[in-house]
């Protein structure tokens, strides 16, 4: 029998609002169990069927499925893409038709860093509740996280990050390769790739951001070497270190007044949450000071 620690439930928090006169609004949360799942490695919110509502896309242990908003009916669109578990999913409308495209990472095998890992793009049928057609793409070993990111020409690419570099042991050895996949007109044909970075070790998560005035998106990544920012320049990518402590999870936000901050979990799967605040004199080579720590 599976225990609660290994058996997850996908939960939607439905928000109801009540207000009395000029009093501040009071929020009441109500949990709704949508499904019971095996592991649930990756979850995304996106409009799958183009009805203008945000659906839930989930990469479970051996299946990929989406839940229709608002009745949360489950539609399994892929099964057994790899022998081992799925590990991540990215869902986003990349062609402007109001319906998301989906990519899945799998063949997750933590001890192995030579040959395992997988990247699949899923081609949707006309009826998106039916099974989608997988297209297997090239992958670096140890596939772990992926995001669709917007490029300077308005086109999207798929950024895929492994956990470790090829052949590394305990974070020692070659750096991991964060790759950018460029979707061709025919998704069944070859996808060209480009290197975003190949220097980090033990990078658990990363996140797309847009911190400047241009339309394209950048990336922030958490790794053994701390948090790094990757920006596009002259047709390539440039990196900048923001923090030094081993970080596993990473998200960003803005404070009142506009200064940015990043929030981390440290180290990988760690016991410490930290916040780093953009310095007033921020610039190349400047590290962000740690503003708060929760242990």
SELUM-780934 format. One line per 2 residues: their letters; for each residue x, y, z of C-alpha. Coordinates in nm, 4 decimals. Last residue first. Example, Ala and Ser with C-alpha at 12.3 -4.5 7.8 and 13.67 -1.06 7.14 Angstrom:
SA	1.3670/-0.1060/0.7140 | 1.2300/-0.4500/0.7800
//
This chain:
XX	1.5565/2.7443/0.7985 | 1.4173/3.0685/0.6580
XX	1.6755/3.3166/0.5300 | 1.6279/3.6794/0.4329
XX	1.8045/3.9500/0.2322 | 2.1021/3.7678/0.0821
XX	2.3005/4.0194/-0.1179 | 2.3009/4.0009/-0.5001
XX	2.6461/3.9643/-0.6519 | 2.7863/4.2397/-0.8766
XX	3.0047/4.1241/-1.1661 | 2.7953/4.3047/-1.4257
XX	2.5648/4.5634/-1.2666 | 2.3410/4.6379/-0.9727
XX	2.4016/4.9616/-0.7845 | 2.0738/4.9445/-0.5910
XX	2.1382/4.5785/-0.5207 | 1.8828/4.3202/-0.6411
XX	1.7563/4.1341/-0.3365 | 1.8270/3.7709/-0.2518
XX	1.5758/3.5550/-0.0674 | 1.6597/3.2250/0.1015
XX	1.4795/2.9039/0.1880 | 1.6830/2.6445/0.3764
XX	1.6228/2.2714/0.4246 | 1.7517/2.1443/0.0928
XX	1.6242/1.9420/-0.2006 | 1.9288/2.0927/-0.3769
XX	2.0932/2.3344/-0.1317 | 1.9152/2.5626/-0.0703
XX	1.5614/2.6533/-0.1772 | 1.5648/2.9865/-0.3564
XX	1.3818/3.3173/-0.3898 | 1.5027/3.5890/-0.6271
XX	1.4398/3.9591/-0.5842 | 1.3863/4.2511/-0.8161
XX	1.3717/4.6162/-0.7250 | 1.0593/4.7891/-0.8567
XX	0.9570/5.0251/-0.5789 | 0.7501/4.7666/-0.3975
XX	0.9480/4.4431/-0.4420 | 0.9602/4.2386/-0.7592
XX	0.9617/3.8616/-0.8151 | 1.1790/3.5632/-0.9041
XX	1.1790/3.1856/-0.8645 | 1.4548/2.9291/-0.8035
XX	1.4845/2.5791/-0.6587 | 1.8052/2.3835/-0.5943
XX	2.0648/2.6357/-0.4805 | 2.4302/2.5845/-0.3802
XX	2.5469/2.9217/-0.2412 | 2.7252/3.1710/-0.4715
XX	2.4663/3.4242/-0.5904 | 2.4021/3.6365/-0.9035
XX	2.6488/3.4882/-1.1546 | 2.6162/3.6249/-1.5077
XX	2.5964/3.4320/-1.8320 | 2.5951/3.5395/-2.1971
XX	2.3972/3.3670/-2.4721 | 2.4273/3.3823/-2.8489
XX	2.2987/3.5800/-3.1465 | 2.4763/3.9003/-3.0480
XX	2.3493/3.8836/-2.6889 | 2.0827/3.6726/-2.5218
XX	2.0703/3.6592/-2.1437 | 2.1473/3.3859/-1.8908
XX	2.1258/3.4623/-1.5183 | 2.2968/3.2351/-1.2653
XX	2.2066/3.1270/-0.9133 | 2.4650/2.9376/-0.7073
XX	2.7599/2.7243/-0.8257 | 2.5872/2.3976/-0.7291
XX	2.2973/2.5136/-0.9419 | 1.9852/2.7291/-0.9683
XX	1.9132/2.8739/-1.3120 | 1.7711/3.2061/-1.4315
XX	1.6704/3.2295/-1.7960 | 1.6074/3.5083/-2.0468
XX	1.3014/3.5988/-2.2511 | 1.2758/3.7996/-2.5696
XX	1.0775/4.1220/-2.6031 | 1.3589/4.3656/-2.5141
XX	1.3336/4.6093/-2.2245 | 1.5080/4.4005/-1.9616
XX	1.4278/4.1469/-1.6889 | 1.2241/3.8952/-1.8854
XX	1.2263/3.5645/-1.6978 | 1.2256/3.1905/-1.7718
XX	1.3003/2.9521/-1.4794 | 1.5571/2.6916/-1.3853
XX	1.5698/2.3851/-1.1626 | 1.7960/2.1112/-1.0253
XX	2.1367/2.2173/-1.1523 | 2.4032/1.9787/-1.0223
XX	2.6962/2.1342/-1.2109 | 2.7172/2.4455/-1.4295
XX	2.9516/2.5229/-1.7205 | 2.7821/2.4224/-2.0455
XX	2.5515/2.7121/-2.1283 | 2.2878/2.8093/-2.3858
XX	2.4083/2.5665/-2.6521 | 2.2057/2.5512/-2.9724
XX	1.9833/2.2817/-3.1167 | 1.8310/2.2075/-3.4560
XX	1.5157/1.9948/-3.4564 | 1.5174/1.7389/-3.7384
XX	1.1856/1.6606/-3.9077 | 0.8728/1.5320/-3.7330
XX	0.7890/1.8837/-3.6108 | 0.7433/2.0004/-3.9711
XX	0.7940/2.3764/-3.9669 | 1.0984/2.3165/-3.7462
XX	1.0982/2.3805/-3.3686 | 1.4321/2.5191/-3.2406
XX	1.5718/2.3363/-2.9365 | 1.7886/2.5344/-2.6905
XX	2.0278/2.3254/-2.4830 | 2.1534/2.3585/-2.1259
XX	2.4636/2.1402/-2.1191 | 2.5880/2.0120/-1.7844
XX	2.9479/2.0844/-1.6870 | 3.2068/1.8085/-1.7110
XX	3.3271/1.6363/-1.3921 | 3.2321/1.6447/-1.0258
XX	2.8674/1.6946/-0.9290 | 2.8409/1.3741/-0.7293
XX	2.9685/1.1729/-1.0275 | 2.9731/1.3296/-1.3737
XX	2.9615/1.1262/-1.6944 | 2.7573/1.3775/-1.8931
XX	2.6892/1.6875/-1.6866 | 2.4165/1.6820/-1.4254
XX	2.0507/1.7675/-1.3736 | 1.9842/1.8166/-1.7420
XX	1.8338/2.1394/-1.8766 | 1.6072/2.1808/-2.1778
XX	1.5151/2.5163/-2.3330 | 1.2477/2.4815/-2.6022
XX	1.2333/2.7593/-2.8596 | 0.9689/3.0172/-2.9363
XX	0.9412/3.2628/-3.2229 | 0.8845/3.6320/-3.1575
XX	1.2027/3.7273/-3.3432 | 1.3970/3.7922/-3.0219
XX	1.3038/3.4515/-2.8752 | 1.0266/3.3447/-2.6369
XX	1.0977/3.0490/-2.4104 | 0.9314/2.7059/-2.3832
XX	1.0656/2.5517/-2.0628 | 1.2355/2.2247/-1.9655
XX	1.3654/2.0435/-1.6555 | 1.5434/1.7140/-1.5718
XX	1.7066/1.5273/-1.8596 | 1.9940/1.3247/-1.7076
XX	2.1788/1.2523/-2.0328 | 2.1708/1.5113/-2.3141
XX	1.8838/1.4674/-2.5538 | 1.8067/1.4414/-2.9239
XX	1.4350/1.4467/-2.9977 | 1.1680/1.1746/-2.9922
XX	0.8454/1.2785/-3.1626 | 0.5363/1.1634/-2.9746
XX	0.1929/1.1541/-3.1424 | -0.0949/1.2703/-2.9199
XX	-0.3655/1.0377/-2.7871 | -0.7234/1.1769/-2.7971
XX	-0.8612/1.4688/-2.5946 | -0.6947/1.7075/-2.8378
XX	-0.9348/1.6191/-3.1162 | -0.7553/1.7456/-3.4261
XX	-0.4546/1.5408/-3.3160 | -0.1717/1.6995/-3.1146
XX	0.1972/1.6389/-3.1898 | 0.3879/1.5702/-2.8659
XX	0.7561/1.6658/-2.8463 | 0.9707/1.4146/-2.6613
XX	1.2986/1.4620/-2.4727 | 1.4693/1.1669/-2.3035
XX	1.7154/1.0838/-2.0256 | 1.9555/0.7925/-1.9874
XX	2.2948/0.7452/-2.1581 | 2.5868/0.8630/-1.9455
XX	2.4657/1.0254/-1.6227 | 2.3043/0.7386/-1.4284
XX	2.2317/0.7426/-1.0533 | 1.9161/0.9561/-1.0933
XX	1.7444/0.7630/-1.3723 | 1.4636/0.9609/-1.5366
XX	1.3695/0.8255/-1.8792 | 1.1616/1.1406/-1.9203
XX	1.1162/1.4947/-2.0473 | 0.7919/1.6057/-2.2099
XX	0.7023/1.8749/-2.4638 | 0.3569/2.0244/-2.5137
XX	0.2176/2.2925/-2.7460 | -0.0640/2.5048/-2.6104
XX	-0.3761/2.6197/-2.7905 | -0.4698/2.9837/-2.8556
XX	-0.3456/2.9757/-3.2149 | -0.0502/3.2031/-3.1394
XX	0.2278/2.9652/-3.2450 | 0.4029/2.8992/-2.9128
XX	0.1034/2.8386/-2.6869 | 0.2695/2.6891/-2.3805
XX	0.3069/2.3506/-2.2080 | 0.6362/2.2243/-2.0620
XX	0.6701/1.8855/-1.8932 | 0.9159/1.7207/-1.6552
XX	1.0301/1.3854/-1.5084 | 0.8568/1.1015/-1.6923
XX	0.9562/0.7723/-1.5360 | 1.1577/0.4863/-1.6846
XX	1.0869/0.2767/-1.9920 | 1.0042/0.5864/-2.1959
XX	0.6971/0.7351/-2.3652 | 0.4887/0.4882/-2.1674
XX	0.1532/0.6575/-2.2223 | 0.0503/0.9807/-2.3940
XX	-0.2650/1.1945/-2.4246 | -0.4580/1.0897/-2.1137
XX	-0.7642/1.3147/-2.0847 | -0.9044/1.3802/-1.7357
XX	-1.2246/1.5778/-1.6849 | -1.1518/1.8778/-1.4647
XX	-1.5102/2.0143/-1.5000 | -1.3837/2.3738/-1.5280
XX	-1.1342/2.3459/-1.6976 | -1.0308/2.0240/-1.8696
XX	-0.7604/1.8168/-1.7026 | -0.4592/1.7170/-1.9076
XX	-0.2603/1.3970/-1.9200 | 0.0870/1.2561/-1.9717
XX	0.1354/0.9010/-1.8484 | 0.4051/0.6801/-1.6934
XX	0.5002/0.8618/-1.3708 | 0.2707/1.1601/-1.4152
XX	0.3370/1.4527/-1.6463 | 0.0451/1.6864/-1.5835
XX	-0.1259/1.9595/-1.7858 | -0.3966/2.1612/-1.6069
XX	-0.6373/2.3772/-1.8076 | -0.6675/2.7557/-1.8264
XX	-0.9834/2.8636/-2.0046 | -1.0037/3.0458/-2.3385
XX	-1.1631/2.7537/-2.5213 | -0.8435/2.6773/-2.7127
XX	-0.8215/2.3063/-2.6282 | -0.5024/2.2977/-2.4185
XX	-0.5128/2.6353/-2.2439 | -0.2146/2.6260/-2.0089
XX	-0.1160/2.5552/-1.6478 | 0.1808/2.3207/-1.6107
XX	0.2671/2.0281/-1.3827 | 0.5724/1.8003/-1.3733
XX	0.6785/1.5085/-1.1537 | 0.3296/1.3880/-1.0658
XX	0.4103/1.0746/-0.8664 | 0.1339/0.8137/-0.8895
XX	-0.1842/1.0201/-0.9199 | -0.5152/1.0756/-0.7468
XX	-0.7377/1.3210/-0.9297 | -0.9212/1.6514/-0.9080
XX	-0.9551/1.6918/-0.5325 | -1.1133/2.0309/-0.4665
XX	-0.9769/2.2576/-0.1943 | -1.1743/2.5647/-0.0911
XX	-1.0042/2.8900/-0.0046 | -1.1880/3.1838/0.1489
XX	-1.0686/3.5335/0.0805 | -1.1967/3.8431/0.2564
XX	-1.1967/4.1709/0.0653 | -1.1020/4.4792/0.2679
XX	-1.4057/4.6441/0.4297 | -1.5807/4.9195/0.2361
XX	-1.9177/4.7480/0.2418 | -1.8848/4.3818/0.3211
XX	-1.6903/4.1765/0.0710 | -1.6865/3.8119/-0.0220
XX	-1.4595/3.6404/-0.2708 | -1.4358/3.2743/-0.3539
XX	-1.1157/3.1110/-0.4739 | -1.0881/2.7510/-0.5895
XX	-0.7656/2.5754/-0.4930 | -0.7173/2.2884/-0.7329
XX	-0.5494/1.9814/-0.5910 | -0.3643/1.7050/-0.7699
XX	-0.3273/1.4296/-0.5140 | -0.0016/1.2540/-0.4404
XX	0.0942/0.9045/-0.3282 | 0.4494/0.8616/-0.2052
XX	0.4314/1.0484/0.1246 | 0.0658/0.9606/0.1666
XX	0.1582/0.5961/0.1876 | 0.1302/0.3428/-0.0910
X	0.0000/0.0000/0.0000
//
